[in-house]
Each structure stands twice: as C-alpha cells, then as structure tokens.
Amino acid sequence: MIPLAPFGKTGHNSSRVIFGAAALGSMKQDNADRVLDLLLEFGVNHIDTAAAYGDSELRIGPWMREHRQHFFVATKTGDRTMAAARDSIHRSLDRLRTDRLDLIQLHNLAEEEDWQRAMGPGGALEALVEARDQGLVRFIGVTGHGSRIAATHRRSLERFAFDAVLFPYNFTMMSIAQYAADAESLIAICNERAVAMQTIKSAARRRWQNGASRKLSWYEPLREREPLRRAVHFTLSRPGLFLNSSSDATLLRDILEAASQPLVQPSRAALESDVVDYAMEPLFIPGVRDRI
C-alpha cells in the first residue's frame, strides 16, 4: 500500500503517489476503469487531471459515481481570463460528475505573458477564487513545466497564497545547478508555509530521440524495473514531496509497486550509473529547450 502524508495545509492525508490522470486521455471507458481500479488496489486516494488531458475527465466521471467519497480530486484550467476559466471550471465539474472539486489549479503557468494575464485584473485566478468562495472548489494551486518554473512558482506564491504547487523533480533535473537552487528555494518556502508540493517527470528518461513519434507520453520514460524504482525512491525519499504518476499508464503498476516498498534513498553513484547506462537527459535545459 502507498503511504499517506499531509497534503500541505488542506487537512487531507494523500497517498504519496498521486494518480496522474493524463494517462486516461485517449482511453476507452473499460480500459480506464481497469486502470482506475489499480488505485484501489494500492491505496491511492488522490487523482490529478486537467481540462486539457483529452477525455481524462470524462473517463473519471462515471467511475467516480461509486468512489468519489474516497478521493481527493484535482483538475486544472489552462485558460488565462476570468470568463474562460469560470467556464472551464463548470465544464470540469460536469465532466467529472461532481458538485465540488478538492483542488483547482492554473495549468502550466510558466510564460511571462500567461502569468501577467492569469494573475492580473480579470485574470483566471479571479475565477478560481470566485469558485472557492462559491463552494465549488476547496483549494487553489498552480502547476508548470520547464527549467524556470520553480523560480516562477516562488513569484506566484508572493502574489497569492496558493495551497499547492507542481513542478518537475528528478535526478537529471536536480543535477542542473540553477534548477536545483531554484527548486530548493521553492521547497523551503513551501515547507515554511505548508504548501503542498507535487512533482512530475520522476520516471523520465529523456525526450524521444531521432524523430521518434510520441507514444503514450511526450517523453521517453524509464521502463526497467530497478532504475525506475530508484527514480521513484529518489523523489519519495524527500519528505513532503508527492509523486504524480506517469502519463504512460503501462508504467502505473510498476510505479505503485516501487512506491509500496520500504523507501531506500538511492546512492548518488547508482543514480549517476543509471544516467550513463540508460542515456538519461534532463527534459528541460535552460536556454536550450524549455517547452514540451
């Protein structure tokens, strides 16, 4: 079973592995139901989806009729204006077949223009606050990709008291000095303010190489059991961090099994060996590639 931990100051004890429901985006309902049933098997009680994840919300909705009371349900809006974000929230409520979301998040708030629009007058943040005031959502978060996102999240936390953040965290990203410094600073602030910290890309190997088409995920994941276990334990050995599972549903059982084992902090030598043996690379490199 996956251990539980306080999800920031929300009062909810969430499973340390959060189900990343992008994995359901292109599935039929019967396949999605089988994937979701794995959450019950391993004691996962927190689902993270987004309006932009294809049919993910539609796949979760029917399953939630029986299981809603057992799950912390989070989704995201990528809209940047108040009116559009308000519509997005109501659409997500309908698709998820629930009358209240536990967490609504500004999706991938990484670029300056998006940040200014979403956080400014008439921006999406106002719709999220309105929804909270109306009892449609309980908590508000912000998410993002890229090598600058940890620094951007710090700026966002200075503007608004978000309840949760989401950012990339794995050995290759934390081997970039500037990213590691920004991430450590963000983690310190979140610990001080009891802001929940969700991490993504723990199972990432590298971007697809030599023009390979995307398969199930926009990046190539680690598939071998032992390096995947070390990658999972690298993240979960850090107190306070939650690991959002891969958008490749074929990895879900392996990730959950790894997270169910007693945590062993991998040695730096073992992690460095994995980088060499599996040709691992950071997904985001400052000044080189910072977008999906």
C-alpha positions in Angstrom: 0.0 0.0 0.0 1.1 3.5 -0.7 2.0 5.5 2.4 -0.1 8.6 3.2 1.1 12.1 4.2 -0.5 15.5 4.9 -1.2 17.3 1.6 0.0 20.7 2.7 -2.4 22.5 4.9 -5.5 21.1 3.2 -6.2 18.7 6.1 -6.2 15.7 3.7 -3.8 12.8 4.0 -2.9 12.0 0.4 -1.2 9.0 -0.9 2.5 9.8 -1.6 1.8 8.8 -5.2 -0.9 10.8 -6.9 -2.5 9.3 -10.0 -1.6 11.4 -13.0 -4.8 11.1 -15.0 -3.3 12.3 -18.3 -2.8 8.6 -18.7 -6.6 8.3 -19.4 -6.7 10.9 -22.1 -7.2 8.7 -25.1 -8.6 5.5 -23.4 -12.0 3.9 -23.8 -14.0 3.6 -20.6 -13.5 -0.1 -20.0 -9.7 0.3 -20.1 -9.9 3.4 -18.0 -11.9 1.6 -15.4 -9.2 -1.1 -15.2 -6.5 1.5 -14.7 -8.5 3.3 -12.0 -9.2 0.1 -10.2 -5.4 -0.2 -9.6 -5.7 2.9 -7.4 -8.0 0.9 -5.1 -5.6 -2.0 -5.0 -2.6 0.2 -3.9 -4.5 2.6 -1.7 -4.1 5.7 -3.9 -6.6 8.3 -2.8 -5.7 11.4 -4.9 -6.3 12.0 -8.6 -4.9 14.8 -10.6 -6.3 15.6 -14.1 -6.8 18.6 -16.3 -9.3 20.1 -18.7 -6.6 19.7 -21.4 -6.0 16.0 -20.9 -8.2 14.7 -23.7 -11.0 12.6 -22.4 -9.5 12.1 -19.0 -12.2 13.9 -17.0 -14.9 12.1 -19.0 -13.3 8.7 -18.1 -13.0 9.6 -14.4 -16.6 10.8 -14.1 -18.5 7.5 -14.4 -16.1 5.7 -12.1 -16.5 8.5 -9.6 -20.2 7.7 -9.1 -19.1 4.9 -6.8 -15.8 6.1 -5.4 -16.0 9.9 -5.1 -16.0 10.0 -1.3 -12.7 8.1 -1.2 -10.7 10.5 -3.4 -9.2 14.0 -3.3 -9.9 15.2 -6.9 -7.8 17.8 -8.6 -8.1 19.3 -12.0 -6.6 22.3 -13.9 -7.6 25.1 -16.3 -5.3 26.4 -18.9 -7.4 29.4 -19.6 -6.0 32.8 -18.6 -9.0 35.1 -18.3 -11.7 35.1 -15.6 -14.6 34.3 -18.0 -12.9 31.4 -19.8 -11.6 29.9 -16.6 -15.0 30.2 -15.0 -16.5 28.2 -17.9 -13.6 25.7 -17.7 -14.3 25.0 -14.0 -18.0 24.4 -14.6 -17.3 22.2 -17.6 -14.8 20.1 -15.4 -17.4 19.8 -12.7 -19.9 18.4 -15.3 -17.4 16.1 -16.9 -16.2 14.7 -13.5 -19.8 14.3 -12.3 -19.1 16.0 -9.0 -20.5 19.1 -7.4 -17.2 20.2 -5.8 -13.5 19.9 -6.7 -10.9 19.5 -4.0 -8.2 21.4 -5.9 -8.3 23.6 -9.0 -5.0 24.6 -10.5 -3.7 27.1 -13.0 -2.2 24.8 -15.6 1.4 25.3 -16.7 1.7 28.9 -15.7 5.2 29.3 -17.0 5.4 32.0 -19.6 5.5 35.7 -18.7 2.6 36.8 -20.8 0.4 34.0 -19.4 1.5 34.8 -15.9 0.6 38.5 -16.3 -2.9 37.7 -17.8 -3.8 34.9 -15.3 -2.6 36.8 -12.2 -3.8 40.3 -13.2 -7.1 42.0 -13.1 -9.8 40.0 -14.9 -7.4 37.0 -15.0 -8.1 33.3 -14.4 -7.0 33.5 -10.7 -10.1 35.6 -10.0 -12.3 32.8 -11.4 -10.6 30.3 -9.1 -11.1 32.5 -6.1 -14.7 33.0 -7.1 -15.3 29.3 -7.4 -13.7 28.8 -3.9 -16.0 31.5 -2.5 -19.0 29.7 -4.0 -18.0 26.4 -2.6 -17.3 24.8 -6.0 -13.7 24.2 -5.1 -11.9 23.8 -1.8 -8.3 24.7 -2.7 -6.2 26.5 -5.3 -2.9 25.5 -6.9 -0.5 26.3 -9.7 1.5 24.0 -12.0 4.2 24.2 -14.6 6.9 22.7 -16.7 10.4 24.0 -17.7 13.7 24.9 -16.1 12.3 28.3 -14.9 9.2 27.0 -13.2 10.5 26.7 -9.7 11.5 30.3 -9.7 8.2 31.3 -11.3 6.3 29.4 -8.6 8.1 31.4 -5.9 7.0 34.6 -7.6 3.4 33.2 -7.8 3.4 32.4 -4.1 4.4 36.0 -3.4 1.4 37.2 -5.3 -1.2 34.7 -3.9 -1.4 32.1 -1.2 -1.6 29.0 -3.3 -2.4 25.8 -1.5 -0.3 23.6 -3.9 2.4 23.8 -6.5 3.5 21.2 -9.1 7.0 21.1 -10.7 9.5 18.7 -12.3 11.7 16.8 -9.9 14.1 14.0 -10.8 17.8 13.3 -10.6 18.7 14.7 -14.0 16.8 18.0 -13.5 18.3 18.3 -10.0 21.7 17.9 -11.5 21.3 21.3 -13.2 22.8 23.7 -10.7 20.4 26.7 -11.3 17.3 24.5 -11.4 18.4 22.7 -8.2 18.9 26.0 -6.4 15.5 27.3 -7.5 13.8 24.1 -6.6 15.4 24.0 -3.1 14.4 27.6 -2.5 10.8 26.7 -3.6 10.8 23.7 -1.3 11.9 25.7 1.6 9.2 28.3 1.1 6.5 25.6 0.7 7.7 23.8 3.9 7.5 27.1 5.7 4.0 27.9 4.5 2.7 24.3 4.4 2.1 24.5 0.7 1.6 21.0 -0.9 4.4 20.0 -3.3 3.5 17.8 -6.3 6.3 16.5 -8.5 6.2 15.3 -12.1 8.6 13.5 -14.5 10.1 11.2 -11.9 10.1 8.4 -14.4 11.5 10.4 -17.2 14.4 9.0 -19.2 14.8 11.7 -21.9 12.9 13.2 -24.8 12.1 10.9 -27.7 15.2 10.6 -29.9 15.9 10.7 -33.6 12.4 11.9 -34.6 10.7 9.0 -32.9 6.9 9.7 -32.6 5.4 10.2 -29.2 4.0 7.1 -27.6 1.6 7.4 -24.6 3.8 10.1 -23.2 5.5 13.1 -24.8 8.8 11.9 -23.3 10.5 8.6 -23.2 10.1 7.0 -19.7 12.3 4.6 -17.8 10.9 1.1 -18.1 13.5 -1.1 -16.5 12.3 -2.1 -13.0 15.4 -1.2 -10.9 16.2 2.2 -12.4 12.5 3.0 -12.2 12.5 2.0 -8.6 15.5 4.2 -7.8 13.9 7.1 -9.7 10.7 6.7 -7.6 12.6 6.4 -4.4 14.8 9.5 -5.3 11.6 11.6 -5.2 9.8 9.9 -2.3 12.8 9.9 -0.1 12.4 13.6 0.1 9.9 14.4 2.9 6.9 16.5 1.8 7.1 15.6 -1.9 4.3 13.9 -3.7 4.9 12.0 -6.9 2.4 12.3 -9.8 2.5 9.1 -11.8 3.4 9.0 -15.5 1.0 9.8 -18.3 2.1 6.3 -19.7 -0.5 4.1 -18.0 1.6 0.9 -18.7 4.0 2.2 -16.0 1.4 2.7 -13.3 1.7 -0.7 -11.6 5.5 -0.6 -11.6 5.5 2.9 -10.1 3.0 1.9 -7.4 4.8 -1.3 -6.6 8.1 0.7 -6.2 6.4 3.2 -4.0 4.9 0.5 -1.8 8.4 -0.9 -0.9 10.3 0.5 2.1 12.0 3.7 0.9 15.7 3.5 0.3 17.5 6.7 -0.7 19.5 5.7 -3.8 23.2 6.5 -3.7 24.5 9.2 -6.0 26.8 6.6 -7.6 23.8 4.4 -8.5 21.8 7.3 -9.9 24.8 8.5 -12.0 25.3 5.0 -13.3 21.7 4.9 -14.4 22.2 8.2 -16.3 25.0 6.6 -18.2 23.5 3.2 -18.7 20.2 4.4 -19.9 21.4 7.6 -21.7 19.2 9.8 -19.4 18.9 13.5 -20.1 17.1 16.4 -18.5 13.8 17.1 -20.2 14.3 20.9 -19.8 17.7 22.7 -20.2 18.0 26.4 -19.5 18.5 28.4 -22.7 18.3 25.2 -24.9 14.8 23.7 -24.5 12.2 24.7 -22.0 8.9 23.8 -23.6 7.1 20.5 -24.2 
